[in-house]
Amino acid sequence: MELNLHRLWIFMRVVEHQGFSAAAHRLYMSQPSVSNQVRRLEQSLKVTLIDRSGSRARPTAEGEILAEYGKRVFLLAEEAVAAVQQVSGLVSGRLLVGGSTTVGTYLLPSLLARCQQRHPGIECDIFVGNNEAVLQRLLAGDIGVAVVAGVPAESRLVPETVLGERLVLIAAPGHPLAARDRVGPEDLKGCRVLLREPGSQTRELQEQVLADWELTEVSRGEVWGPEAVKQCVAAGVGLALISEHAVVDDVRAGTLTVLPVDPAPRSRPVNLVRRRDRLLSPAERAFIELLRSVGRWPSELPESAMS
């Protein structure tokens, strides 16, 4: 019994794209050629790897096991290339950094621009999602490093706190509480509070702050993504706890206001995260060095906006 890596690669693309035609399109091959290569792989292993009975091609139990090992095989190959590149130095390559929604939207673009200025031969890309999605891709080996809010509990990941951020309570400028010098939790009992989607680390922190304020029974809404949250608040749909960095431009433009709530919401750490067993590429090491040198998030609200 032998495992042909070329056929394994084709099989992995069929699993990824849930079909032979879609995989063939991605691989610039004909659909019969892709089907033939997968069938020959099945013959060599003497098992059925793909369930062809439905509208989509799905891996069998044996196929799922092979796909998991296949990810590790090709991840190891990428790490071997990275090790070779480290000998020749940082001249060219690709950098894919994951970022939780707020971090990926408001911090990473400027950092990657600086990284690309320092190393013009490096192509920089960002994957942005909520914490759950980013950490899943990190564990799967799809991305090598990520910057996320909060501290992940997964033992296979190594977190390093590099920055911090505060949550602020925002409202539309015309909201009745906007004219107050101080807003206490008791003033929020009749308000509607908008929360981020499940899986977001911001959502977890929002829940904690409401519990601290003894507002677990307050009226709630759910909105996906910080930009949608801001638009809803500006339209008067409700109040929201959100990263200070997400509203800098909005507060300056006068479309949102920060309520001077006391006690203030707790802050949270921003962590650089990588897999414990992954060898980092020169590009990833260069990005980490840049991130560690930042020291403070470039954009944050002035203290006058917080009081």
C-alpha positions as CSV (number, residue, x, y, z in Angstrom):
1,M,0.0,0.0,0.0
2,E,1.4,3.4,-0.9
3,L,0.1,7.0,-0.7
4,N,0.6,9.2,-3.8
5,L,0.9,12.8,-2.6
6,H,-0.3,14.2,-5.9
7,R,-3.5,12.2,-5.7
8,L,-3.8,13.1,-2.0
9,W,-3.6,16.8,-2.9
10,I,-6.4,16.3,-5.5
11,F,-8.5,14.4,-3.0
12,M,-8.0,17.3,-0.4
13,R,-9.3,19.8,-3.0
14,V,-12.4,17.6,-3.7
15,V,-13.1,17.5,0.1
16,E,-12.5,21.3,0.4
17,H,-14.8,22.3,-2.4
18,Q,-17.4,19.5,-1.9
19,G,-17.4,18.3,-5.5
20,F,-15.3,17.0,-8.3
21,S,-16.3,19.8,-10.8
22,A,-15.5,22.6,-8.3
23,A,-12.1,21.0,-7.5
24,A,-11.3,20.5,-11.2
25,H,-12.0,24.2,-11.8
26,R,-9.7,25.2,-9.0
27,L,-6.9,22.8,-10.1
28,Y,-7.3,23.6,-13.9
29,M,-8.0,20.0,-14.6
30,S,-10.9,18.2,-16.3
31,Q,-13.6,16.7,-14.1
32,P,-12.9,13.2,-15.4
33,S,-9.2,13.5,-14.6
34,V,-10.0,14.6,-11.0
35,S,-12.4,11.7,-10.6
36,N,-9.9,9.2,-12.0
37,Q,-7.1,10.4,-9.7
38,V,-9.4,10.1,-6.6
39,R,-10.6,6.6,-7.7
40,R,-7.0,5.4,-8.2
41,L,-6.2,6.7,-4.7
42,E,-9.2,4.7,-3.3
43,Q,-8.0,1.6,-5.2
44,S,-4.5,1.9,-3.8
45,L,-5.8,2.3,-0.2
46,K,-8.6,-0.3,-0.8
47,V,-11.3,2.0,0.8
48,T,-14.0,4.4,-0.4
49,L,-12.9,7.9,0.4
50,I,-15.8,9.9,-1.2
51,D,-19.5,9.5,-0.8
52,R,-20.9,10.1,-4.3
53,S,-24.5,9.4,-3.5
54,G,-25.6,13.0,-2.8
55,S,-25.6,16.3,-4.7
56,R,-22.3,17.1,-3.0
57,A,-19.2,15.0,-2.7
58,R,-18.6,14.3,1.0
59,P,-15.8,12.3,2.6
60,T,-16.6,8.9,4.1
61,A,-15.4,8.1,7.6
62,E,-12.2,6.8,6.1
63,G,-12.0,10.0,3.9
64,E,-12.3,12.2,6.9
65,I,-9.4,10.5,8.7
66,L,-7.3,10.8,5.5
67,A,-8.2,14.5,5.1
68,E,-7.1,15.3,8.7
69,Y,-3.7,13.6,8.1
70,G,-3.5,15.2,4.7
71,K,-3.7,18.7,6.3
72,R,-0.8,17.7,8.6
73,V,1.3,16.4,5.7
74,F,1.0,19.5,3.6
75,L,1.4,21.8,6.7
76,L,4.7,20.0,7.4
77,A,5.7,20.6,3.8
78,E,5.0,24.3,4.1
79,E,7.1,24.4,7.3
80,A,9.9,22.7,5.5
81,V,9.9,25.4,2.9
82,A,9.8,28.0,5.6
83,A,12.9,26.4,7.2
84,V,14.7,26.6,4.0
85,Q,13.7,30.2,3.5
86,Q,15.1,31.1,6.9
87,V,18.5,30.2,5.6
88,S,18.3,32.5,2.6
89,G,16.7,35.4,4.5
90,L,13.5,37.4,4.1
91,V,13.4,38.3,0.4
92,S,10.0,37.0,-0.9
93,G,7.0,35.1,0.3
94,R,3.4,35.4,1.5
95,L,2.1,36.5,4.9
96,L,-1.4,35.6,5.9
97,V,-2.4,37.0,9.3
98,G,-5.7,36.2,11.1
99,G,-7.5,38.8,13.1
100,S,-10.6,38.8,15.2
101,T,-13.2,41.2,13.8
102,T,-12.3,44.4,15.6
103,V,-8.5,43.8,15.5
104,G,-8.6,42.7,11.9
105,T,-10.6,45.7,10.8
106,Y,-9.0,48.5,12.8
107,L,-5.4,47.4,13.6
108,L,-4.1,44.9,11.1
109,P,-4.4,46.9,7.9
110,S,-2.0,49.6,9.0
111,L,0.4,47.1,10.5
112,L,0.5,45.0,7.4
113,A,1.1,48.1,5.3
114,R,4.1,48.9,7.4
115,C,5.3,45.4,7.1
116,Q,5.0,45.5,3.4
117,Q,6.9,48.8,3.3
118,R,9.8,47.2,5.2
119,H,9.7,44.1,3.1
120,P,8.4,44.9,-0.4
121,G,8.9,41.3,-1.6
122,I,6.3,40.0,0.9
123,E,2.6,39.7,-0.2
124,C,0.4,40.5,2.8
125,D,-3.2,39.2,3.3
126,I,-5.7,39.3,6.2
127,F,-8.3,36.8,7.3
128,V,-10.9,38.5,9.4
129,G,-13.6,36.7,11.4
130,N,-14.9,36.4,15.0
131,N,-12.6,34.7,17.5
132,E,-14.1,31.3,17.0
133,A,-13.5,31.3,13.2
134,V,-10.0,32.7,13.5
135,L,-8.9,30.2,16.1
136,Q,-10.4,27.3,14.1
137,R,-8.3,28.3,11.0
138,L,-5.3,28.7,13.2
139,L,-5.7,25.2,14.6
140,A,-6.3,23.8,11.2
141,G,-3.0,25.2,9.9
142,D,-4.6,27.5,7.4
143,I,-3.0,30.5,9.0
144,G,0.3,30.7,11.0
145,V,-0.3,33.7,13.3
146,A,-3.3,35.6,14.5
147,V,-4.1,38.7,16.6
148,V,-7.2,38.3,18.6
149,A,-9.0,40.0,21.5
150,G,-8.9,38.0,24.7
151,V,-6.9,34.9,25.7
152,P,-7.8,31.6,24.0
153,A,-8.0,28.6,26.3
154,E,-6.9,26.0,23.7
155,S,-3.7,24.2,24.9
156,R,-2.3,23.8,21.4
157,L,-2.1,27.6,21.0
158,V,0.5,30.0,22.5
159,P,-0.9,33.4,23.4
160,E,1.2,36.5,24.0
161,T,-0.4,39.7,25.2
162,V,0.9,42.6,23.0
163,L,-1.7,45.3,23.4
164,G,-4.8,46.2,25.3
165,E,-8.1,47.9,24.5
166,R,-11.1,49.3,26.4
167,L,-14.8,48.9,25.7
168,V,-16.9,52.0,25.7
169,L,-20.6,52.5,25.8
170,I,-21.9,54.4,22.7
171,A,-25.1,56.1,21.9
172,A,-26.6,58.3,19.2
173,P,-25.7,62.0,19.9
174,G,-29.4,62.8,20.4
175,H,-29.9,60.1,23.1
176,P,-31.3,61.5,26.4
177,L,-28.3,60.1,28.3
178,A,-25.8,61.9,26.0
179,A,-26.1,65.2,27.9
180,R,-25.3,63.6,31.3
181,D,-22.0,64.2,33.0
182,R,-22.2,60.7,34.5
183,V,-24.2,57.7,33.6
184,G,-24.7,54.9,36.1
185,P,-25.9,51.3,35.5
186,E,-29.2,52.2,37.1
187,D,-29.8,54.7,34.2
188,L,-29.5,51.9,31.7
189,K,-32.3,49.7,33.0
190,G,-34.9,51.1,30.6
191,C,-32.5,51.1,27.6
192,R,-32.0,48.5,24.8
193,V,-28.4,47.1,24.6
194,L,-27.1,45.7,21.3
195,L,-24.8,42.7,21.6
196,R,-22.4,41.2,19.1
197,E,-23.0,37.7,17.6
198,P,-22.2,34.5,19.4
199,G,-18.6,33.4,18.9
200,S,-17.3,36.9,19.2
201,Q,-15.0,37.6,22.1
202,T,-16.6,41.1,22.4
203,R,-19.9,39.3,23.0
204,E,-18.4,37.4,25.9
205,L,-17.0,40.6,27.4
206,Q,-20.3,42.5,26.8
207,E,-22.1,39.8,28.8
208,Q,-19.5,40.1,31.6
209,V,-19.9,43.9,31.8
210,L,-23.7,43.7,31.9
211,A,-23.3,41.1,34.8
212,D,-21.0,43.5,36.6
213,W,-23.5,46.2,36.2
214,E,-26.3,43.9,37.4
215,L,-28.2,44.4,34.1
216,T,-28.6,40.7,33.1
217,E,-32.3,41.4,32.5
218,V,-31.9,44.5,30.4
219,S,-33.6,44.5,26.9
220,R,-31.2,43.1,24.3
221,G,-30.7,43.0,20.6
222,E,-28.1,41.0,18.5
223,V,-26.1,42.5,15.6
224,W,-23.4,40.8,13.6
225,G,-20.1,42.8,13.2
226,P,-18.9,46.2,14.7
227,E,-19.8,48.3,11.6
228,A,-23.5,47.1,11.7
229,V,-23.5,47.7,15.5
230,K,-22.4,51.3,15.0
231,Q,-24.9,51.9,12.2
232,C,-27.7,50.6,14.5
233,V,-26.6,52.8,17.4
234,A,-26.3,55.9,15.2
235,A,-29.9,55.2,13.9
236,G,-31.2,55.1,17.5
237,V,-31.9,51.3,17.7
238,G,-30.1,51.0,21.1
239,L,-26.8,51.4,23.0
240,A,-23.8,49.2,22.6
241,L,-20.5,48.3,24.3
242,I,-17.8,48.3,21.6
243,S,-14.0,48.7,21.3
244,E,-12.8,52.3,21.6
245,H,-10.8,51.8,18.4
246,A,-13.9,51.0,16.4
247,V,-15.5,54.4,17.1
248,V,-12.6,56.9,16.9
249,D,-13.6,58.3,13.5
250,D,-17.3,58.2,14.3
251,V,-16.9,60.2,17.6
252,R,-14.8,62.8,15.8
253,A,-17.4,63.1,13.0
254,G,-20.2,63.5,15.6
255,T,-22.2,60.5,14.4
256,L,-21.7,58.6,17.7
257,T,-21.0,59.7,21.3
258,V,-19.4,57.9,24.2
259,L,-21.5,57.9,27.4
260,P,-19.4,58.6,30.6
261,V,-20.6,55.5,32.4
262,D,-19.3,54.8,35.9
263,P,-18.0,52.2,36.7
264,A,-16.3,52.0,33.3
265,P,-16.3,48.7,31.4
266,R,-13.4,46.5,32.0
267,S,-10.5,46.4,29.5
268,R,-9.3,43.3,27.7
269,P,-5.9,42.1,26.4
270,V,-5.1,41.8,22.7
271,N,-3.1,38.6,22.0
272,L,-0.7,37.4,19.4
273,V,-1.5,33.7,19.0
274,R,0.3,30.9,17.1
275,R,0.2,27.1,17.2
276,R,2.6,25.6,19.6
277,D,4.0,23.1,17.1
278,R,4.3,25.3,14.1
279,L,7.5,26.6,12.6
280,L,7.0,30.2,11.7
281,S,8.1,31.5,8.3
282,P,10.5,34.5,8.0
283,A,7.5,36.7,7.0
284,E,5.6,35.7,10.1
285,R,8.6,36.3,12.3
286,A,9.0,39.8,10.7
287,F,5.3,40.6,11.4
288,I,5.6,39.4,15.0
289,E,8.7,41.6,15.5
290,L,6.8,44.6,14.1
291,L,3.7,43.9,16.3
292,R,5.9,43.7,19.5
293,S,7.4,47.0,18.7
294,V,4.1,48.8,18.5
295,G,3.5,49.1,22.3
296,R,0.2,50.9,21.9
297,W,-2.7,50.7,19.5
298,P,-2.2,53.6,17.0
299,S,-5.7,55.0,17.3
300,E,-7.7,55.4,20.5
301,L,-10.2,57.8,21.9
302,P,-8.8,60.8,23.8
303,E,-9.6,60.9,27.5
304,S,-12.0,63.9,26.9
305,A,-14.2,61.6,24.9
306,M,-14.5,59.2,27.8
307,S,-15.6,61.7,30.4
